[in-house]
Amino acid sequence: MQLSMYHEPKSFYRVARERVNFYGEQYAELSDLVCLIIGNKAKPEICNLLSSMPIKELYNLSRDELKALGLTKQVAERLLAAILFAKKINSMSMPEVDFIRSPQDGYHAVKYLTNEDQETFVVLALNTKNQILSRKEIFKGSVNAAIVHPREVFRYALNKAASSIIVAHQHPSGDPSPSREDIDVTKRLRQVGEEIGIPLIDHIIVGKNKFYSMKEKGYL
């Protein structure tokens, strides 16, 4: 008598892992990569949901929201750590442009800020050829003269031996029109920069697919 062999169906995690190994991480589906992070208890509906979320929404997920999807505390924490790691790497990555020759170049160097849900104030340190030496996020929160202190901005510029700087922040509303506080901060930084010999050459405000240049509008 011939015995039939029973093969247990492959788990979604195992199938995803095989696909990633076959095609390589570079060409893998996002849902498969999410599955590998979650582990062998991954469910296709959760992986598909997370991989289809807009990046801004994904960045803002909390531990409780992940647990509400049915993930255990341990898995939720692991996934949250991966999301925060990606967010940190994105903010630390070098800008798309090396040299600042126009306000448009300045915008391209900081347009990643559109992914932030909270106002984030960034400083670009430039050399004498307007080449970007480095970039750093200095403050988070509403931009005003009380929070954005020139000391922190120019301490960073001095540490990087910058010849000039560009500052930037984003408006989560999507409208880059400057507030009174934005203008006041620009004037204050311009004044201090002139005094210490590290001029502020622009203040870029990032909106949704558009930007506002303080230099272009005559404030600098």
Steps between C-alpha positions, in 0.01 A plus 500: 500500500638839399496764770420856400740763628353805674688824459415780740430825312783748510452793735475850355830582672676206335362589156605862544848398610540274197389780268747745654782245476414427137457856372737673741424773753532775240209364293290358782141607557452733797241263647758219501756721676243597762424130544866423571508768770182372665616138496338160462166616642457755220159520336467610137225753571714682760810497281304631202339772711828626644683489168224702328495783757629844396847549642393792719222292655737207551756723672237613751373159609508443874564179691133483602383543141723213390371281782144585396574333167547174686876509550652390828681757712838353403423503127350851521817626667720330241302648211494843663878485545540419129275794404688740728833373367388568142377845602833579666702380202283708268560815704875435516547419133688747286293743290422434134716798400865570584514870417251777565475721194137608535204492742379196306820316594442593863149359481620170352751469784224510764181384327513175701347711778159453338495157670514659846174566684662746742684817402870415475771765476807403296839663444713444190869582543665624178859564397632794297378338176148452641560126520301324771736381773235350725141527615347481846156523656531754783145543632160337485179687573348834404765729356527825692773728628473363853576143390732547203799650675790627287746350747406143408486576129838669478670265745431226248621721214824577685557133584471417129724794398217631283549810288124555479176324592152433373220426744171331421185369658170363377135590555302181562192681366659490153489879459856642501392862545712651781354593836603809694716271715672357191593849386622600847719190525648574158585859593657394828716231341601737221615760753703254708649344187620838379656573839703179517582473130288196412220643288156349474444473126144364504215375715295240315146418613382166365136438413319232305678483163601866529724725704562859608845658481567795731789599274286490190235715666747765611537427872870416455 
